[in-house]
Amino acid sequence: MTCISFYYDPSCPWCWITSRWLTEVQSARDVEIDWLPFSLAIKNGELGGDDVTGHLDTHTIAHKVLRVVEAIHSAEGIDRGELFTQFGKSYFIDPKLGDEDFFGAVLERMDLPVSYLDELDNTDHDAQLQRHVDEAVEIAGGDVGVPLIIFETEDKQRVGYFGPVLRRLPTPERGLELWDSIHTLATYPDFFELKRNRTSRSKVKTTKRLFPELG
C-alpha cells in the first residue's frame, strides 16, 4: 500500500481537480490518503484582511470552510476528505449554489445540524489549522501551495511536492498512467521538481462526471 497525505484549500480549483483525480486513482491502486487542510489565508498572511494575492475573498471563504471541516471532523468523526468532497461538489459543480448559500446546502445534504454554521467565525480552530500548515511547510518547504502531496521515498524520507497541477480531470486510464509516473518520480530519493508555466485556466467542470446525481 502507498500512503500519502494530500493538503487542500477548498477555494483552489486546481487543487479540486487534482483531488478528484486521486479519488479515481484509489479505485484502481492500493493508495491510502490522509486528507488534511491547508489554509491559503494562513499561509499568505491574509487573516488580518491584507489582500496579498488578489484572492482575499475566496481564501477567506475557504478558511471558514476549513473551520467547519475541523469542527465536524472532531465532533462527528467524518473524514476530512469526505467533507472536502461535499463542500467542493457544492462550490465548484452545483450551478444552483453561490458563495453565500453553499454552506447550509452541504450541512443539509449530509444531515448535519445547522448549528455548525456557527463555526464559520469560530477562531478557536485557527491554531489547529496553523499547525497543519506548519507541518506541511516543514516537510515540503515554504515556497509551496496546494495541491500538495506528501510521499515517502524509497529510503523512508517524507517529502512533499506542489502538484500535480492539472487543467482538467484526466480519463481514468490516463489518470492511472499519470499516477504511476508521478509515484515513480516522487518516491525516488534524488528527484526534486518539474515545473512549467500555466497557459490556461482550470476546467473544474470536467470533474462533474464524478457526480451524476447533479445531472
CORCORWO-V286821 format. One record per residue. N is the residue number from 0. RES is the residue in one small letter. SS is DSSP state (~ for helix, > for strand, _ for the rest). PHI is phi in whole degrees, -180 to 180 (* if undefined). Layout:
BEGIN
N	RES	SS	PHI
N	RES	SS	PHI
END
This chain:
BEGIN
0	m	_	*
1	t	>	-100
2	c	>	-109
3	i	>	-130
4	s	>	-113
5	f	>	-118
6	y	>	-98
7	y	>	-134
8	d	_	-117
9	p	_	-65
10	s	_	-87
11	c	_	-89
12	p	~	-66
13	w	~	-64
14	c	~	-64
15	w	~	-60
16	i	~	-62
17	t	~	-62
18	s	~	-65
19	r	~	-69
20	w	~	-58
21	l	~	-66
22	t	~	-65
23	e	~	-72
24	v	~	-58
25	q	~	-59
26	s	_	-73
27	a	_	-129
28	r	_	-127
29	d	_	-83
30	v	>	-125
31	e	>	-109
32	i	>	-117
33	d	>	-97
34	w	>	-86
35	l	>	-133
36	p	>	-81
37	f	_	-138
38	s	_	-76
39	l	~	-67
40	a	~	-64
41	i	~	-71
42	k	~	-57
43	n	_	-96
44	g	_	65
45	e	_	-103
46	l	_	-66
47	g	_	-83
48	g	_	101
49	d	_	-78
50	d	_	-87
51	v	_	-73
52	t	_	-112
53	g	_	85
54	h	_	-125
55	l	~	-57
56	d	~	-62
57	t	~	-70
58	h	~	-66
59	t	~	-68
60	i	~	-60
61	a	~	-63
62	h	~	-63
63	k	~	-65
64	v	~	-58
65	l	~	-66
66	r	~	-62
67	v	~	-66
68	v	~	-58
69	e	~	-63
70	a	~	-65
71	i	~	-68
72	h	~	-58
73	s	~	-69
74	a	~	-85
75	e	~	-106
76	g	_	75
77	i	_	-78
78	d	_	-60
79	r	~	-63
80	g	~	-66
81	e	~	-66
82	l	~	-66
83	f	~	-62
84	t	~	-59
85	q	~	-68
86	f	~	-68
87	g	~	-65
88	k	~	-60
89	s	~	-73
90	y	~	-80
91	f	~	-97
92	i	~	-108
93	d	_	-73
94	p	_	-72
95	k	_	-88
96	l	_	-111
97	g	_	-112
98	d	_	-61
99	e	_	-89
100	d	_	-119
101	f	~	-80
102	f	~	-58
103	g	~	-64
104	a	~	-64
105	v	~	-66
106	l	~	-62
107	e	~	-64
108	r	~	-61
109	m	_	-91
110	d	_	58
111	l	_	-110
112	p	_	-61
113	v	~	-65
114	s	~	-62
115	y	~	-66
116	l	~	-64
117	d	~	-65
118	e	~	-78
119	l	~	-57
120	d	~	-111
121	n	_	-86
122	t	~	-73
123	d	~	-61
124	h	~	-81
125	d	~	-68
126	a	~	-65
127	q	~	-67
128	l	~	-64
129	q	~	-64
130	r	~	-63
131	h	~	-63
132	v	~	-63
133	d	~	-62
134	e	~	-65
135	a	~	-66
136	v	~	-67
137	e	~	-60
138	i	~	-84
139	a	~	-97
140	g	_	100
141	g	_	-83
142	d	_	-100
143	v	_	-122
144	g	_	-133
145	v	_	-122
146	p	_	-68
147	l	>	-136
148	i	>	-120
149	i	>	-101
150	f	>	-113
151	e	>	-113
152	t	_	-77
153	e	_	-61
154	d	_	-99
155	k	_	71
156	q	_	-96
157	r	>	-87
158	v	>	-131
159	g	>	-119
160	y	>	-132
161	f	>	-78
162	g	_	117
163	p	_	-72
164	v	_	-96
165	l	_	-115
166	r	_	-70
167	r	_	-141
168	l	_	-71
169	p	_	-73
170	t	_	-63
171	p	~	-55
172	e	~	-65
173	r	~	-67
174	g	~	-62
175	l	~	-68
176	e	~	-60
177	l	~	-64
178	w	~	-60
179	d	~	-60
180	s	~	-69
181	i	~	-67
182	h	~	-61
183	t	~	-61
184	l	~	-65
185	a	~	-65
186	t	_	-96
187	y	_	-82
188	p	_	-58
189	d	_	-98
190	f	_	-88
191	f	_	-119
192	e	_	-160
193	l	_	-131
194	k	_	-158
195	r	_	-150
196	n	_	-70
197	r	_	-83
198	t	_	-120
199	s	_	-156
200	r	_	-80
201	s	_	-72
202	k	_	-115
203	v	~	-64
204	k	~	-66
205	t	~	-66
206	t	~	-81
207	k	~	-62
208	r	~	-63
209	l	~	-81
210	f	_	-128
211	p	~	-62
212	e	~	-66
213	l	~	-88
214	g	_	81
END
